[in-house]
């Protein structure tokens, strides 16, 4: 009798655990984390404008080189990123983005896939959320130079079979409508790829990229212009979570949970 009771109790506990686990997994949605690269040389040009260029350190104006501050930021980002679990990591092909995420990959013995859609562009898409944006009649994706991945980089990075080349814009940012329409092609491809693989799941993915595309991607995901929102800080994180209706809700911006003031 005692044995049967123990078996019954164990079965009920197991059933409750199963129900609790399934319930939680159904409530959890896809989480997309985004981290901007550490401070690089192109970010500090204005700070050095009054200094003769002959006296500039080598990193000033060079987007491939991190500043001394950026070198510290990339190391400090490791502990911050370790607070989360990522089922997948994608990185911009840019050197500064790779340098930023590399210490984390090394510490976790993880690997990131290079996604050309995460590469940076020069300015925000001012008309991104227009419903009437025209679709470019010419190819944008994969229409530029080949992405080079050195042999030593292949330890922690890999190229997609269908992502070996950069995208290429054909218009200038002054043409706001055409420029925004080309950016939308890149963002749609990026989001479609994410949703095809992880949409509707309880997975968490990380994207390591840049300020302009990071802000536009967020605007695209949550359908909000975010006109009064500050820029994404270097090595700062935003996160969105997919809702039951398929939409995305902003949960964190610049490391701060949404709805929580900086002073708390």
N, C-alpha and C positions, 0 to 999 in steps of 0.2 A: 504493500500500500504506500509506504514511504517512498519507494523507488518510483512508483507511478506519479506521485505528487511532484517529485523533483523533475521528472521528465516533462510533466505538464507545465510546470513553472518555467522551465528552460525554454520550452516551445513558445510560451506566451511572451517571454522576454525577447526571444529572437524575432517573433512576429512584430512586436512593438518597435524594435530596432529597425526592422525592414521598412515598416510603414513610415517611421520618422525619417529615415534616410531618403526614401523615395519622395516623400513630401517636400523635403528640403531641396532635392535636386530639381523638382518641378517648379519650385518657387524661384530658384536661382536662374539668372539669365546670363548670356554671354557678356563677359566683361572685356572691354578694350582699354588697355592702358597705353598711354603715349608719353614718351620722355623726349624732351628737346636736348640736342647735343650740348656739351660743355662749351664754355666761352672759348671762341677761336679768334684768330688775328683780325678777321674782317669785322668783328664785333666792337673793336676798340679803336678804330681809325680816328673817330672824332676826338677821343681823349688825347691823341697825339698830334692833332692838327697844328698846334702852335710850336711843335718841336721840329727842327729841320729833319727831313727824311734821312739824311746821312747819319742821324743819331738814333733812328728807329731800331728797336730790336728786330731780329729776323722774323718774328711771328706777326708783327703789326701789318695788317692788310692781307695776310695770307690765310685764306679760309681752310687750308689743310693743316695748319699748325694751331694747337691749343695754346692759350696764354698760360702763364704760371698759375693764374687763378683757375683756369680751365683744367689744368692738371690736377689741382686739388679737388675740384668739383667732381671729376670722373671717379676719383677714389672714394670720395664721400658718398657718391651715388650707389656704391655697391651695397652698403648696409641698408640703405633705403629700399633698394629693389629686393633685397633678401626677405623683406617683410611679406612679400607676395609670392604666390606660385603662378608660374606661367607655363601653359601647355604648348605655346609656340611663340617664337620671337622673330620678328622681321626688322631689317635695318635698311636705311637709305644707303645707296652705293657710295656716298661721299665719305672721304677719309675721316673728317671730323666726327661724323656720326659713328663710324666704326671704332674710332679711338675711344669714344665715350662709353660704348657698351662693352668693349673688349674686357676691361677688368672684371666686370660682372660675369661674363661668359667664362673667363678663366677660373674664377672662384667657384663657379657652379659646375665646371666641366660641361658646359652647355654649348649649343651651336645656334647660330642665327642664319636665316636665309636672306639674301640681298633682294630687295624688291625695288625695281627702278621707279615704280609709281611713288615711292617715298622720297624721291630726290627733290631738292628745293627749287623754288622759282623766285623771281625778283620782287613780287608784290602780291598783296591779297587780291582775290577775285571779287571786285566790288559788286558785281551783278550776279554772283553765284546762285542766289536763291530765287532768281527770276524764273517764272514758269515758262516764259516765252523765249528762252535762250535758244538760238539756232544750233543745230548739230553740225560740226565741221564736216565738210565733204572730202577732206584730205586726211591721211593718217597722222596721228599724233604719237601713239604708242609704238615703241620699238623702231622709231624712224631716225635715230641718231647713232652716235658712236658706240662701239662695243664696250661693255663694262669689263675692266681688267681686274682680276683677282690674283694677286701674287701667290706663289706656292705656299709660303708660310702663313698666309691669311686663310688658306683653306682648312686649317686646323679648327677654326672657330666660325668660319663663314662659308656659305655655299651659294651658287647661282641657280636660279630656277631655269628649267629647260626652255620656258617660254618668256624668260626675262633677262636675256643676255645683252640687251641694248637699252640705252637711255631713250626717254621720250623727247620730242622736239616740238616747241611752239613755233608757229609761223607768223604770228602777229606781235606787235608791241603792246605793252601794258596800257598805253594811252588809248587804245581802242578797247574801251572797257567791256563792251558786249562780246566782241570776238575773243578777247583775252579770257574773259570769264567762261565762255563756252568751251575753250580748249582746256582750261583747268578742270572744268566739270567732267570732261572725258576721262582725265587722269583719276579724279576722285571716285567717279562711278566705277571705273575698272578696279580700283583698290577696294572699295566697299563690297562690290559684287564678289570679288575673290574671297574676302573674309566671310561673307554670308554663305557662300557656297560650301565652304569647308566647316564653318563653326556656327553659323546662324541657328538660333533656336536651342543651342546647347548650353551647358553650364560651364563651359571652358573659359579660361582667361588667357588673353594673348597680349604681347607687348610689342609696340612699334617704336623704334628709335629713329628719330628724324629731325625736322627743322621747325623754325618758328612760323613761317608763312603757311606752309602746307599743313602744319599742325593745327593752326587756328582755322583754316578753311575746312579741313577734314572734320573738325568738331562742329563747325557751323552747319556743314552738310549733314552730319549724323543727327543732330538735334533740331535741325530746321530753325535756326535762330541766328540773326545777323550778328549778335554779340558786339554791337557797336561801342558800347561803353565798358567793355571788358578789357582789362590790361593784357599786355602781350604775355606770351608764355615765356617764363624765365629759363635761363640755361640750367639744364638738368632738373627742371621742374616737371611734375607729372600731372596729367589730367586723366580721368577715367570716366567712361560711360558704361551703363548697363542696359542690355536689351530687355524690353518689357514684353509682357504676354502678347500684346498686339503687334509686336515686331519693331516698334519704335525704340529709340534710345533715349535714356535719361542721364543727364550729367550728374555725377556723384562726387567728383573731385576736380579741383582746378588749381594749378600751381601748388600742389601738395596739400591743399586745404579742402576738407570735406565741404561740400556745398551746404550752405545754411549755417556754417559755423564761422564765427568771426575770427580774424587773425589773432585777437587778443586772448582767445580761449585755447 
